[in-house]
Amino acid sequence: MNFLRYEDFNTERELSFIDERYNIHSAIVLNNIGRPKYIYVDGEKNFKTCRFCGKTENEITFNSKSHVVPKFLGNFLVISNSECDECNAFFSKYETELEKYIKIPLIANLKDKELKDRFAKNIERVQGEIILKGEQEKVEFNGLYVLKILLKFAFSLLKDDELNEYKNIKSVLLNDDIPNITKILDITSRTPFDWNSVILYENKFKDDDKYVDNILTLNFNMKKYIIFFNKDNKKTELSENIIREDYIKLFNDIDIYNWRIRDFNNERIQIKFNLDIFMEFIKNKII
């Protein structure tokens, strides 16, 4: 299957690295082209209501196939019945910024041949060593939009009866509000993942004041992008020290090459392409 709820997982296998604190709420396995039909995360609906703006099919159209995770990440079949055409178009500006941010993994996923070729011209092997030539690539993107599209993935995966507990998230997605937690944990693995995926986790303990209610991970090639958020009635402090001491250890199922904590509370963020990561792609024959 390409879309799974918690009860569909083999918990012994899938939850080994985070099982102490979290359950898997739901997940989408990416690169899912080839399935015979679309999979609706929210089930078939006789009467549609947008979970974002609240409008019904009597007020607005639902003609577009609203992919819960965009196609450029490899999701071709998992869609939502609860996202109207207007909201779908509105969220596309968030998706554009995410595509900029994760450009290197997209190269490795063979989504950008032009940029891949440009990198190849600046890389050569000398006696087995990789030599870099030319300047590093830079990319500028809207950090808040990147954070918001990842929150949108999470909100799309929630069950209908859970939505009222996350009204603050919905407001952040539709307005200029800044999320309560703006930090993203960016982890690079030494080896590529067996499959690309988006996974939503939920805290096992309702009265847990130390850990956030939810974690969402985008696992893509050798990169794991992690966001943290809470239900409306909970405020959990999440400093860089707390992430470093309490959260990174939850992801001990992968051989971590490096990690960074990025604060995406800014509309204008500029980063250099991490050429160390690109070299790892080459060594592992990803590209």
C-alpha positions in Angstrom: 0.0 0.0 0.0 1.0 3.6 -0.5 -1.0 5.2 2.2 -1.1 3.6 5.7 -2.6 4.4 9.0 -1.0 3.3 12.3 -2.9 0.1 12.5 -1.5 -1.0 9.1 2.1 -1.1 10.3 4.2 -3.9 11.6 4.9 -2.1 14.8 8.0 -4.2 15.7 9.7 -3.3 12.5 8.4 0.2 11.8 8.4 1.8 15.3 11.8 0.5 16.6 13.5 3.9 16.5 10.8 6.1 18.0 8.6 3.7 19.8 9.4 5.0 23.3 7.5 8.2 22.8 5.5 8.1 19.5 3.1 6.0 17.4 3.0 6.3 13.6 -0.3 8.1 12.9 -0.1 7.6 9.1 2.3 7.6 6.2 2.6 7.9 2.5 5.2 5.9 0.6 6.5 8.0 -2.3 7.5 7.1 -5.8 4.1 5.4 -6.0 3.5 5.6 -9.7 2.0 2.5 -11.3 -0.8 1.8 -8.8 -4.2 1.0 -10.6 -6.2 3.8 -8.9 -6.1 6.9 -6.7 -6.0 6.5 -2.9 -8.0 9.0 -0.8 -6.5 9.7 2.6 -9.9 10.9 3.9 -12.0 8.2 2.2 -14.7 8.4 -0.5 -17.1 11.3 0.3 -20.7 11.7 -1.0 -20.6 15.4 0.0 -17.4 17.3 0.1 -16.3 19.9 2.6 -12.8 21.6 2.4 -10.9 20.9 5.6 -9.0 24.1 5.2 -11.5 26.9 4.3 -14.6 25.0 5.5 -16.5 25.6 2.2 -18.7 22.9 0.8 -19.2 21.7 -2.8 -22.3 23.9 -2.9 -20.0 27.0 -2.5 -16.8 26.0 -4.3 -15.5 23.5 -6.8 -13.5 20.3 -6.1 -12.5 19.4 -9.6 -8.7 19.2 -9.1 -7.0 16.1 -7.9 -5.4 17.5 -4.7 -2.3 15.5 -4.0 -1.6 15.4 -0.3 2.2 15.5 -1.1 3.2 17.1 -4.5 4.1 15.1 -7.5 7.7 16.4 -7.6 8.3 14.4 -4.4 7.0 11.2 -6.1 3.4 11.1 -4.9 1.2 10.4 -7.9 -1.7 8.6 -6.4 -2.5 9.6 -2.8 -5.0 12.5 -2.9 -7.5 14.2 -0.7 -11.3 14.6 -1.1 -11.3 17.5 1.4 -9.3 20.2 -0.4 -11.1 22.5 -2.7 -9.7 23.9 -5.9 -9.2 27.4 -4.4 -7.1 26.1 -1.5 -5.2 23.7 -3.7 -4.2 26.6 -5.9 -3.3 28.7 -2.9 -1.0 26.1 -1.4 1.0 25.8 -4.7 3.1 28.8 -3.7 4.3 26.9 -0.6 5.2 23.9 -2.7 7.4 26.0 -5.0 9.5 27.1 -2.0 9.9 23.5 -0.7 11.1 22.5 -4.2 13.9 25.1 -3.9 14.9 24.1 -0.4 15.4 20.4 -1.2 17.0 20.9 -4.6 20.0 18.5 -4.0 17.8 15.5 -3.1 15.7 16.3 -6.1 18.8 16.1 -8.3 19.5 12.7 -6.9 15.9 11.7 -7.7 16.6 12.6 -11.3 14.0 15.4 -11.3 16.4 18.1 -12.5 18.6 17.0 -15.3 19.9 20.5 -16.2 21.2 21.2 -12.7 22.5 17.6 -12.4 24.5 18.2 -15.6 25.8 21.5 -14.3 27.1 19.9 -11.1 28.7 17.1 -13.1 30.9 19.6 -15.0 32.3 20.8 -11.7 33.1 17.4 -10.3 35.9 15.0 -11.4 37.6 11.9 -9.9 41.3 11.8 -9.3 42.6 8.4 -8.1 39.2 7.7 -6.6 38.9 11.0 -4.8 36.2 13.5 -5.8 37.5 16.9 -6.7 35.2 19.9 -6.7 35.6 22.8 -9.2 33.8 26.1 -9.6 31.5 27.9 -7.2 28.9 26.4 -4.8 25.3 26.8 -5.8 23.1 29.0 -3.7 19.4 29.0 -3.3 17.1 31.5 -1.8 13.6 30.6 -0.6 10.8 31.6 1.8 11.4 29.6 5.0 8.0 30.2 6.4 6.4 28.8 3.2 8.6 25.7 3.5 7.5 25.2 7.0 3.9 25.8 6.1 3.8 23.2 3.3 5.2 20.6 5.7 2.4 21.5 8.2 -0.1 21.2 5.3 1.1 17.6 4.7 0.4 16.9 8.4 -3.0 18.6 8.5 -4.0 16.6 5.3 -3.2 13.4 7.1 -5.3 14.0 10.2 -8.6 12.3 10.5 -11.8 14.3 10.3 -12.5 14.0 14.0 -9.0 15.3 14.9 -9.2 18.6 13.0 -10.8 20.7 15.8 -7.7 20.0 17.9 -5.5 21.8 15.4 -7.3 25.0 14.5 -4.1 27.0 15.1 -2.4 25.0 12.3 -5.3 25.7 9.9 -5.1 29.4 10.7 -1.3 29.4 10.0 -1.8 27.7 6.7 -4.4 30.2 5.4 -3.1 33.4 6.9 0.1 35.3 7.6 0.4 33.7 11.1 3.8 32.4 12.1 3.8 28.8 13.5 4.5 28.4 17.2 7.5 26.2 16.4 9.6 27.4 13.5 12.6 25.0 13.8 13.3 22.2 11.3 15.7 19.4 12.0 17.6 18.5 8.8 19.3 15.1 9.0 21.6 13.6 6.3 22.0 9.8 6.4 25.2 8.1 5.2 23.1 5.7 3.0 19.9 6.2 1.1 16.6 5.2 2.6 14.9 2.0 1.4 12.0 4.1 0.3 11.0 7.8 0.3 8.1 8.6 2.5 6.1 11.2 4.5 5.3 10.0 8.1 3.2 11.6 10.7 3.9 10.6 14.3 1.7 11.2 17.4 2.8 11.3 21.0 1.7 8.2 22.9 1.2 10.2 26.2 -1.5 12.8 26.3 -0.1 14.5 29.4 3.5 14.6 28.2 4.8 18.1 28.9 8.3 17.4 27.6 7.7 16.2 24.0 5.6 17.8 21.3 2.3 16.2 20.3 3.3 15.5 16.7 6.3 15.0 14.5 6.2 14.9 10.7 9.2 13.6 8.7 9.8 13.9 5.0 12.3 11.1 4.2 13.8 11.7 0.7 16.8 9.8 -0.6 19.5 10.5 2.1 17.7 13.5 3.7 15.2 13.5 6.6 13.4 16.8 7.2 11.6 16.9 10.5 9.0 19.4 11.9 7.4 19.6 15.3 3.9 20.8 16.3 1.3 20.6 19.0 -2.5 20.6 19.4 -4.1 23.9 20.2 -4.1 23.4 24.0 -0.4 22.7 24.4 2.7 24.8 24.3 6.0 22.9 24.4 9.3 24.8 24.5 11.6 23.6 21.7 15.0 25.2 21.8 18.0 24.0 19.8 19.4 22.4 23.0 16.2 20.5 23.6 16.2 19.2 20.0 19.8 18.3 20.3 19.4 16.5 23.6 16.0 14.9 23.4 14.9 14.5 19.7 17.9 13.5 17.6 18.2 10.3 19.6 14.7 9.3 18.5 16.0 8.8 15.0 18.7 6.3 15.8 17.5 3.9 13.1 19.7 5.6 10.5 23.4 6.1 10.2 23.6 9.9 10.6 26.2 11.6 8.5 25.3 15.1 9.8 22.4 17.2 11.0 21.4 20.8 11.4 18.7 22.7 13.2 17.3 25.4 10.9 15.0 28.2 12.1 12.5 29.0 9.3 10.9 32.0 10.9 12.1 34.2 8.0 10.5 34.9 4.6 14.0 35.1 3.0 16.5 32.4 3.7 19.6 31.7 1.6 21.7 28.5 1.8 24.5 27.0 -0.2 24.0 23.6 -1.7 25.8 21.2 0.5 28.4 19.7 -1.8 29.4 17.2 0.9 25.9 15.7 0.5 26.3 15.7 -3.2 29.5 13.8 -2.9 27.8 11.2 -0.8 25.2 10.8 -3.5 28.0 10.1 -6.0 29.8 7.6 -3.7 26.6 5.7 -3.2 25.9 5.8 -7.0 22.6 7.5 -6.5 23.2 9.7 -9.6 
